[in-house]
Amino acid sequence: METVDLINALRRMAPETGCLPCLGCGHEHGCSVHGCAVLKEAADRLEKRYRGARGHCKPVIAVAPDGSWTRYVSIKEAARIVGVNPAQISTACVTGQRCAGQYWKKEEG
């Protein structure tokens, strides 16, 4: 498993409180709708270290026509997963056009 795969898996698991991924640790005394604080912190720290080694990486968000969204660690990683050229996603972020059936935007912050 690559680092970005681990980051994405942790982010998918974080909001699933009260089910199998929930650690039941009581860290936040009943995690809110934002999900497990421990899993979110692990993903944040791992992503910070990963991005620190790759300063050019900026998170990107894909928004599907139904309004659902997926967060990717970088444009390059998103392009690898959806099977397009990174330049296509980068262009879609700037122009607001769709790429691979989704709208793309760079994450702020």
Beta strands, then each sheet from edge to edge (+ up, - down):
strand 1: 60-63
strand 2: 69-72
strand 3: 98-99
strand 4: 102-106
sheet 1: 2+ 1- 4+ 3-
end
